[in-house]
């Protein structure tokens, strides 16, 4: 599938897949930044994309940054809608114990092209019963919290 990319800044890089089997394409920083420990930063990628209707791009963390430095995409997965034409920016959060330097050209996140469905919401007075019913957080038995 062809995706149109507009380079918004002179140092911007076209996203690339690191291997033939990769599901995510690399997104690159288009600026230098420093993220203090326990802080966040909005990082420019310098690109805008034209996503076909019926698809989205999900912005996800890079596993190496997460493991080695505690760097995550804060709103994982971030969503880029098909009708958005502005510059892609990535919210990076530093959960590590030390500050983290982002250098222009660094791979900071990955994007995954994904199909989407839109629902028709129908207001009703009752919903069908289910085995789970209204049991909420922790109701599947994972929690070790005492229940009264």
N, C-alpha and C positions, 0 to 999 in steps of 0.2 A: 504494500500500500504506500502510495506517495504522500508525504506530508510536507507542506510548504513551510519553509523556515525563513524568517527575515532577521538578518543581523542588525540589531539596533545600536550596537556600539562597535567601534573599529577592532577591539580585541576579543570580540565574541567568537565562540567556537560552535560549529554545527555539532549537535549531539551525535554520538557514535555508540554502536553496540560493541562491547569488548570481545565478543566471540560470536560464532555463527549460531550458537544455541542460547545466547543470552536473551532473557525476556525483557530486561530493562536496558535502556540506553542511558549513557552518562550525560549528566548536566554539569557544566563547568562554571566556576566563578569567573565573573568578568570584572572583579575588583579585589583589592586587598582589604582584609578586615581582621579584627581581633575580637574574639569572643571570650570574655572573662568566664571563669568557672561559675556555674549556676546562673548563666545569663543566656540571652538569645540575641540573634542578629538577623536582619533581613538582607540576604545576599542576592545581588543582581546576577543574572545569567547572560544578559545582553542579547537575548533572542526573543522573538515572538513567533508563534506557530499557528497554523491554520489546521485545526482538527476537524475531520469530517463529522457531519451531523450523525448522531447515534454512537459516538465514541467520546471518551474522555482520556486525559493523561493523568495517571496517578503518580504523584511525586513521593518517592520513598527514600529512606536512609540507605547509605552504603554500609554494608556489614563491617568492612574493615575500619571505617571511621568510628562506628559504634563500639566495636570490640576494643580497639586500641586507644581511643581518645574520649569515649563517652559522648560523641557527637551524633545527634539524631535530627531528623526532620520533625519539627515540633508537632505539626498537625497531620501526623501520618495516618493514612496516606492523604497528602494534599490533593485537591482536585483542580484540574484545569479544564474548564467547560469548553465545549466546541464553539461557542459563540464569543469567547474571550480572545481579543487580538492585541492585548498589551504585553509588555515585557514580562517574561517569567521571572519570578523572584522566589527564593527558597527561604523559609524560616528555619534556621538552624539553632538548635539548643545544645548547650554544653553542660552535660551532666557529669563531666569529669571533674577531678580535683584540681586541675591546672588550667590556665588559660590556653586558648587554641588559636593559632594564626592561620588564616585563610589567605592563600596567595592566588592572584589572578592566574587562571588556567587550571587550578586544582579541580579535580572531580569532586563535587560536593554532595551530589544526590543522584538518584536514578529515576527515570520516567518510564512508566509502563502504559502503553496504549491499550485501552480496555473498552469493550462494548458496554453500552448502558441501555437500560430499559426505563421508560417513564410509565408511571402508574396512573390510572384513573381512580381517584379517591371517591368512595361512595359512602355517604353518611348513613349509619344504621343505628337502631336502638339497642341491639344485642349482637354479640359475636358468638360463633360456635364454641362449644366447650372443647377443651383439650386436656390431655393428661397433666400437663404442667399447670394449667390454669393461670392464676395470678401470682404464683410463686416467683419472686424476683431474684435479686443478686445473691449468689451463694447457694441457691436452692438445689443445685445439682449434686450437693454433697462434697464439693471441693473445700468449702470453708471449714475451719476448725473452731469457729466462734460458737460459744454456747448459745443455744436457742431456747427461749422461754416459751 
